[in-house]
């Protein structure tokens, strides 16, 4: 495990993100990739839930095809696909392992490999280094960034979708299972952008209302010159403050960019918004990191 220094933690607080190279071993990265292949091999997604996922919508962010499938995925393992991979009948136009955008949002709870990684001793140690007293895992995702078709992720702040009161209680952990480069869609950040709060939120609408979610507040406009690329090698980990602005570009290369990512919330003296799209359930309350 990469040792985390006080200087690095200070850099995280200043920039809103931190790169920790060689955090995971090659064996851990390969174990996660092998496990996800097993999950895909057993994947059985009903036609009406063959959902293409995109972040390009400016006014609403929802799973296309079945919003309910997306909104009820917080305590399940579900599958979300790239655009253009289905025909009009919902049949795959490409192989299913090359069609998936992401798998989420409770790998950390239902799969033994991802549960072990999420709650590993080094993740718990890192949480304590960050000063987290009662962190809970709110969601997890495996993101594929498929070669040639892996879609862009527009500039955003995680707190727009994972809102807490007070702000500043959500941290993302982004594990590179392959080299992430500018060519295959590494993350880009605006350093220091986490200090300005957020200007909009995505909230659930009333039951029975379509669309199922909407944005309140205004979307910010960012210049490309504000962002810096943050490439990282296989096994590296990026810490992401909940309010830092970040994005990734379309993967137009011939190489994928697999990552496992999850979010923690410091639950001590924190309220999770009941308007968030993601909600804990009786079947799966947000599990504590320290177990």
C-alpha positions as CSV (number, residue, x, y, z in Angstrom):
1,X,0.0,0.0,0.0
2,X,1.2,3.5,-0.8
3,X,1.9,5.4,2.4
4,X,-0.1,8.5,2.8
5,X,1.8,11.5,4.2
6,X,0.5,14.6,5.9
7,X,1.7,16.5,2.9
8,X,-0.4,14.4,0.6
9,X,-3.5,14.9,2.8
10,X,-2.9,18.6,2.8
11,X,-2.7,18.5,-1.0
12,X,-6.0,16.7,-1.1
13,X,-7.6,19.4,1.0
14,X,-6.2,22.1,-1.3
15,X,-6.9,20.5,-4.7
16,X,-9.9,18.4,-3.9
17,X,-8.3,15.3,-5.3
18,X,-5.3,13.1,-4.7
19,X,-3.4,10.5,-6.7
20,X,-2.1,7.5,-4.8
21,X,-0.1,5.3,-7.2
22,X,0.5,1.6,-6.4
23,X,-2.3,1.5,-3.8
24,X,-3.6,-1.8,-5.1
25,X,-1.6,-4.8,-6.1
26,X,-1.7,-6.3,-9.6
27,X,-3.3,-9.4,-8.1
28,X,-6.1,-7.3,-6.5
29,X,-6.8,-5.5,-9.8
30,X,-6.8,-8.8,-11.7
31,X,-9.1,-10.4,-9.2
32,X,-11.7,-7.6,-9.6
33,X,-11.5,-7.9,-13.4
34,X,-11.9,-11.7,-13.2
35,X,-14.9,-11.4,-10.9
36,X,-16.6,-8.8,-13.1
37,X,-16.2,-11.2,-16.0
38,X,-18.0,-13.9,-14.0
39,X,-20.8,-11.5,-13.2
40,X,-21.2,-10.5,-16.9
41,X,-21.2,-14.2,-17.9
42,X,-24.3,-14.8,-15.6
43,X,-25.9,-11.5,-16.6
44,X,-29.6,-11.8,-17.4
45,X,-31.2,-8.4,-18.1
46,X,-34.9,-8.3,-19.2
47,X,-35.5,-6.5,-22.4
48,X,-37.4,-3.7,-20.8
49,X,-34.4,-3.1,-18.5
50,X,-31.8,-3.0,-21.2
51,X,-30.9,0.5,-20.2
52,X,-28.5,2.9,-22.0
53,X,-26.8,5.2,-19.6
54,X,-25.6,8.7,-20.5
55,X,-24.7,11.9,-18.7
56,X,-25.2,14.3,-21.7
57,X,-28.7,15.5,-20.7
58,X,-28.6,19.0,-19.2
59,X,-32.0,19.1,-17.7
60,X,-32.4,15.5,-16.4
61,X,-30.1,12.6,-15.7
62,X,-32.0,9.3,-15.8
63,X,-31.6,5.9,-17.2
64,X,-33.1,5.7,-20.6
65,X,-35.6,2.9,-21.2
66,X,-36.4,2.2,-17.5
67,X,-35.9,5.0,-14.9
68,X,-37.3,2.7,-12.2
69,X,-34.5,0.2,-13.0
70,X,-32.0,2.9,-12.3
71,X,-33.6,4.5,-9.2
72,X,-34.0,1.1,-7.5
73,X,-30.5,0.0,-8.2
74,X,-28.9,1.3,-5.0
75,X,-29.2,-2.0,-3.1
76,X,-28.7,-4.3,-6.1
77,X,-26.2,-5.2,-8.8
78,X,-27.6,-3.9,-12.1
79,X,-26.3,-3.3,-15.6
80,X,-26.2,-0.1,-17.7
81,X,-25.2,0.1,-21.3
82,X,-23.5,2.3,-23.8
83,X,-25.6,4.1,-26.4
84,X,-26.2,2.3,-29.7
85,X,-25.6,-1.2,-28.5
86,X,-29.2,-2.5,-28.9
87,X,-31.4,-2.8,-31.9
88,X,-35.1,-1.7,-31.9
89,X,-36.0,-5.1,-30.3
90,X,-33.6,-4.7,-27.4
91,X,-31.2,-7.3,-28.8
92,X,-27.4,-6.7,-28.5
93,X,-25.7,-5.4,-31.6
94,X,-22.3,-6.1,-30.1
95,X,-21.0,-8.7,-27.6
96,X,-22.5,-8.1,-24.2
97,X,-19.1,-7.7,-22.5
98,X,-18.3,-4.9,-24.9
99,X,-21.7,-3.2,-24.5
100,X,-21.7,-2.3,-20.8
101,X,-21.1,1.2,-19.6
102,X,-21.2,0.3,-15.9
103,X,-22.4,-2.2,-13.2
104,X,-23.8,-0.7,-10.0
105,X,-24.6,0.3,-7.4
106,X,-24.1,-2.3,-4.6
107,X,-21.2,-4.4,-5.6
108,X,-19.7,-3.6,-2.2
109,X,-22.5,-5.3,-0.5
110,X,-23.5,-8.3,-2.7
111,X,-20.2,-9.5,-4.2
112,X,-17.5,-11.1,-2.0
113,X,-14.6,-9.8,-4.0
114,X,-15.7,-6.2,-4.1
115,X,-16.9,-6.3,-0.5
116,X,-13.4,-7.5,0.6
117,X,-11.7,-4.8,-1.4
118,X,-14.0,-2.0,-0.2
119,X,-13.6,-3.0,3.5
120,X,-10.0,-4.0,3.3
121,X,-7.6,-3.0,6.1
122,X,-5.8,-0.5,3.9
123,X,-9.1,1.1,2.9
124,X,-10.1,1.4,6.5
125,X,-6.6,2.8,7.4
126,X,-7.0,5.4,4.6
127,X,-10.4,6.3,6.0
128,X,-8.9,7.0,9.4
129,X,-6.1,9.0,7.8
130,X,-8.8,11.2,6.2
131,X,-10.3,11.7,9.7
132,X,-13.5,9.8,9.0
133,X,-15.1,8.7,12.2
134,X,-18.2,6.8,11.1
135,X,-17.9,6.4,7.3
136,X,-20.6,4.4,5.5
137,X,-20.5,3.1,1.9
138,X,-23.3,4.7,-0.1
139,X,-22.7,3.2,-3.6
140,X,-20.2,1.4,-5.8
141,X,-19.7,1.0,-9.5
142,X,-17.6,-0.9,-12.0
143,X,-17.0,1.4,-15.0
144,X,-15.7,0.0,-18.3
145,X,-15.1,3.0,-20.6
146,X,-15.3,0.6,-23.6
147,X,-12.7,1.1,-26.4
148,X,-14.0,3.2,-29.2
149,X,-17.5,3.8,-27.7
150,X,-16.8,4.6,-24.0
151,X,-18.9,7.8,-23.6
152,X,-17.7,11.1,-22.1
153,X,-18.7,12.1,-18.6
154,X,-19.6,15.8,-18.5
155,X,-18.1,18.1,-15.9
156,X,-19.9,17.5,-12.6
157,X,-19.6,17.4,-8.9
158,X,-20.6,14.2,-7.1
159,X,-22.4,16.2,-4.4
160,X,-24.9,17.2,-7.1
161,X,-26.2,13.6,-7.0
162,X,-25.1,12.6,-3.5
163,X,-26.2,15.6,-1.4
164,X,-25.6,15.9,2.3
165,X,-26.1,18.5,4.9
166,X,-23.6,19.8,5.7
167,X,-21.7,19.5,2.4
168,X,-18.2,18.1,2.4
169,X,-19.1,14.7,3.8
170,X,-18.8,12.6,0.7
171,X,-15.5,11.2,-0.7
172,X,-15.0,9.1,-3.9
173,X,-12.4,6.4,-4.2
174,X,-11.5,5.7,-7.8
175,X,-9.4,2.6,-8.4
176,X,-7.7,2.2,-11.8
177,X,-7.7,-1.5,-12.9
178,X,-5.9,-0.6,-16.1
179,X,-3.7,2.3,-17.0
180,X,-5.9,5.5,-17.4
181,X,-4.5,7.8,-20.0
182,X,-5.6,10.9,-21.9
183,X,-6.2,8.6,-24.9
184,X,-8.6,6.2,-23.2
185,X,-10.4,8.6,-20.9
186,X,-8.6,9.5,-17.7
187,X,-10.1,11.9,-15.3
188,X,-9.7,15.7,-15.6
189,X,-10.1,18.0,-12.6
190,X,-10.3,21.7,-11.8
191,X,-8.0,22.0,-8.8
192,X,-9.5,23.8,-5.9
193,X,-13.0,23.9,-7.3
194,X,-14.4,22.1,-4.3
195,X,-14.2,25.2,-2.1
196,X,-17.1,27.0,-3.9
197,X,-19.9,24.6,-3.0
198,X,-22.5,23.4,-5.6
199,X,-25.0,25.3,-7.7
200,X,-27.5,22.6,-8.5
201,X,-28.8,19.3,-7.3
202,X,-30.5,16.3,-8.8
203,X,-33.6,15.4,-6.8
204,X,-36.4,12.8,-7.0
205,X,-39.7,14.0,-8.2
206,X,-43.0,13.0,-6.6
207,X,-44.0,9.3,-7.0
208,X,-45.7,8.7,-10.4
209,X,-44.2,11.9,-11.9
210,X,-42.3,11.6,-15.2
211,X,-39.4,12.3,-15.4
212,X,-38.4,10.5,-12.1
213,X,-35.7,13.1,-11.4
214,X,-35.0,16.7,-12.1
215,X,-32.4,19.3,-11.5
216,X,-32.8,22.3,-9.2
217,X,-30.4,25.2,-9.4
218,X,-28.2,26.2,-12.4
219,X,-25.6,24.4,-14.3
220,X,-22.2,26.0,-14.3
221,X,-20.2,26.5,-17.5
222,X,-16.5,25.6,-17.4
223,X,-13.7,26.3,-19.8
224,X,-11.5,23.4,-21.0
225,X,-8.5,25.5,-19.9
226,X,-9.6,25.1,-16.3
227,X,-9.1,21.4,-16.3
228,X,-5.9,19.4,-15.9
229,X,-5.6,15.7,-16.9
230,X,-4.8,13.2,-14.2
231,X,-3.5,10.0,-15.8
232,X,-2.8,7.1,-13.4
233,X,-1.3,3.6,-13.7
234,X,-3.0,0.3,-13.0
235,X,-3.3,-0.2,-9.2
236,X,-3.5,3.5,-8.5
237,X,-6.2,5.2,-6.5
238,X,-7.7,8.7,-6.8
239,X,-9.4,10.3,-3.9
240,X,-12.2,12.7,-5.1
241,X,-13.8,15.3,-2.9
242,X,-17.5,15.4,-3.2
243,X,-17.6,19.0,-4.5
244,X,-14.5,19.0,-6.9
245,X,-15.4,19.5,-10.5
246,X,-14.2,16.7,-12.7
247,X,-14.9,15.0,-16.1
248,X,-13.7,12.4,-18.5
249,X,-13.5,12.4,-22.3
250,X,-14.8,9.9,-24.9
251,X,-12.6,6.9,-25.2
252,X,-11.7,6.9,-28.9
253,X,-8.8,4.5,-28.4
254,X,-8.6,0.8,-28.9
255,X,-8.0,0.2,-25.1
256,X,-10.6,0.0,-22.4
257,X,-10.3,1.9,-19.1
258,X,-11.7,-0.3,-16.3
259,X,-12.2,1.2,-12.8
260,X,-13.8,0.2,-9.6
261,X,-15.2,3.2,-7.7
262,X,-17.2,3.8,-4.6
263,X,-18.3,6.7,-2.4
264,X,-18.2,7.1,1.4
265,X,-20.2,9.4,3.5
266,X,-19.1,10.6,7.0
267,X,-22.3,9.7,8.8
268,X,-21.4,11.5,12.1
269,X,-23.5,14.7,12.4
270,X,-24.5,14.3,8.8
271,X,-27.9,14.2,7.1
272,X,-28.4,12.3,3.8
273,X,-30.9,14.1,1.7
274,X,-34.2,12.2,1.3
275,X,-34.4,13.9,-2.2
276,X,-31.3,12.1,-3.5
277,X,-31.9,9.5,-6.2
278,X,-30.1,7.0,-4.1
279,X,-31.6,5.9,-0.8
280,X,-30.7,3.3,1.8
281,X,-33.3,0.6,2.1
282,X,-34.4,-1.8,4.9
283,X,-32.7,-4.6,3.0
284,X,-29.5,-2.6,2.6
285,X,-28.8,0.3,5.0
286,X,-25.6,2.1,4.1
287,X,-22.9,-0.3,5.6
288,X,-20.2,1.1,7.8
289,X,-16.6,1.0,6.4
290,X,-15.2,-0.1,9.7
291,X,-16.3,-3.7,10.2
